[in-house]
Amino acid sequence: MKARKPLPKENSEPTKLWRKTSYANLIRYDPSGNYFCRIRVRGKLIRKSLKTDVLSVAKLRLTDEEKKHREAAQRQLAFLRGRGQMTFGDALEIYRARVEASPDIKSKTKDYYAQRVDSLLRTWSGLKKTNVRDISKQDCLDWAARYEGSATAFNNTALVLRAVLDIALESGVIYENASKYITRRAVKPKELRLPDNAKFIELVQTIENAGGRFSRDCADLVRLLAYGGFRLGEARNITWADCDFDRGEIIVRGDPEEGTKNSEVRRVPMIGEMRALLERLRNDRRKESPTASVMKVGECQIAMDTAAKKVGIAHLTHHDLRHLFATRCIESGVDIPTVSRWLGHKDGGVLAMKVYGHLRDQHSTSMAKLVSFESAAVNTSPRSRVKRRRDRDAAIS
């Protein structure tokens, strides 16, 4: 499948010389069109030409390069095992090589791991040159005590520390991973400050009427995210072929090469506002190919920031619109497992229950007021049923 041209940002900059592809470790040099392998070796990011401008050939040569790095990491591990000593930097290089050469780790995740490594080295002076046998339980606890990042950043940095020391453990150089005594920090759930329906409509209209080149396109992206609960990367890659108007569903495939976050294709139903949005856009662009992207912009954060200030609501992100979708669904009576499935969660609703469980409880309390054994026995006339239906609708709203 031919890769689609990336969508512009609302404040698009000129194309850079190096362009990322949908494949981990594979980049393209725009002036020549040639592909390069980009991989981290001994802490430095290097580019090695694959000497081709043909993607299929580049992918094959990239696989060979990744294999070389995996084998080199294993040779280095064997050498260090035989030598009987290893610095943290030695183990770190093996860790980096494994991560970079892994085809199962997405490029964004690799970048995030690299950030955690940088954070670890920045907050633990001299760690890289330290012999792994000299890293004690107390050293690890002292580092944990002075780390000042967020709970999420701390937990993931500690995971990297543990993974690197596991390599030393695997090699037999150490017999216990001292970092295992580090306790995870509790992650405080983000307080959701979402606009009500009236403020959301005002927000979208403010974006649409801003008068910018991409103002209307940004407003449509905000609508799409709020009406479907998509991740931003998923929304960027929705094409007209993914919009099944007959069944009233949108097929979410994610990135053309890497797929969705959970590597699964899912179907999200079109609510009324979503169908109206897509039908309007399709009528305006009837000549577009089925493979064309529905959205004309790839993000709209600046537009949302500006509009939020004018409307007088809290800062809103692309991901907050996903929360807004889930919130409206639950408030409308959709059960949490169903909402979780629409969002693409694989845990059956565990995460959604943590984030949105309070909404379910509020809805449950409202609906419980309508339950009565006595009224069920005596109020069976059509008029009574109509009244109960009205009471139920009032409780939901």
WOHU-V838314 format. One record per pair of residues at least 6 apart in sequence whose C-alpha atoms are under 6 Angstrom apart, sorted by sequence separation. I is the first residue (numbers start at 1). J is the second residue. D is the distance in Angstrom with one decimal. If there is no record, write none. Layout:
BEGIN
i j d
I J D
I J D
END
This chain:
BEGIN
i j d
21 27 5.5
28 34 5.8
39 45 5.7
168 174 6.0
169 175 5.8
244 250 5.9
253 259 5.7
254 260 4.2
20 27 4.8
28 35 4.4
39 46 5.6
208 215 5.0
243 250 4.7
253 260 6.0
19 27 5.7
27 35 5.8
38 46 5.7
207 215 5.9
208 216 4.5
242 250 5.6
19 28 5.2
27 36 5.4
38 47 4.5
242 251 4.9
340 349 5.1
18 28 5.8
26 36 6.0
37 47 5.5
18 29 4.8
26 37 5.0
37 48 5.1
208 219 5.2
337 348 5.9
17 29 5.9
25 37 5.6
36 48 5.3
207 219 5.6
253 265 4.9
337 349 4.8
340 352 6.0
17 30 5.3
25 38 4.9
36 49 4.3
252 265 5.7
25 39 5.9
36 50 5.2
252 266 5.3
35 50 5.7
204 219 5.4
251 266 5.9
251 267 4.6
162 179 5.6
237 254 5.9
250 267 5.5
34 52 5.3
35 53 5.8
250 268 5.2
34 53 4.2
249 268 5.5
33 53 5.3
234 254 4.3
249 269 4.3
73 94 5.2
248 269 5.8
249 270 5.3
248 270 5.3
155 184 5.7
366 395 5.7
151 185 5.4
66 101 4.8
151 187 5.5
89 128 4.4
140 179 5.6
88 128 5.1
116 157 5.0
137 178 4.6
87 129 5.7
88 130 5.7
136 178 5.7
87 130 5.3
87 131 4.1
88 132 5.4
86 131 5.8
87 132 5.3
227 274 5.6
241 290 4.8
240 290 4.8
42 93 5.5
239 291 5.4
239 292 5.4
239 293 4.3
240 294 6.0
238 293 5.8
239 294 5.2
238 294 6.0
236 298 5.7
95 164 6.0
92 164 5.7
91 164 5.8
268 342 5.4
217 296 6.0
218 300 5.3
24 107 4.8
84 173 5.9
81 171 5.4
229 322 4.1
226 321 4.8
225 321 5.8
226 322 5.9
229 325 5.1
227 325 6.0
226 325 5.1
207 307 5.9
206 307 5.8
203 307 5.9
10 214 6.0
22 257 5.8
9 297 5.6
8 297 5.2
9 298 5.2
7 297 5.3
8 298 5.6
9 299 5.5
10 300 6.0
7 298 4.9
END
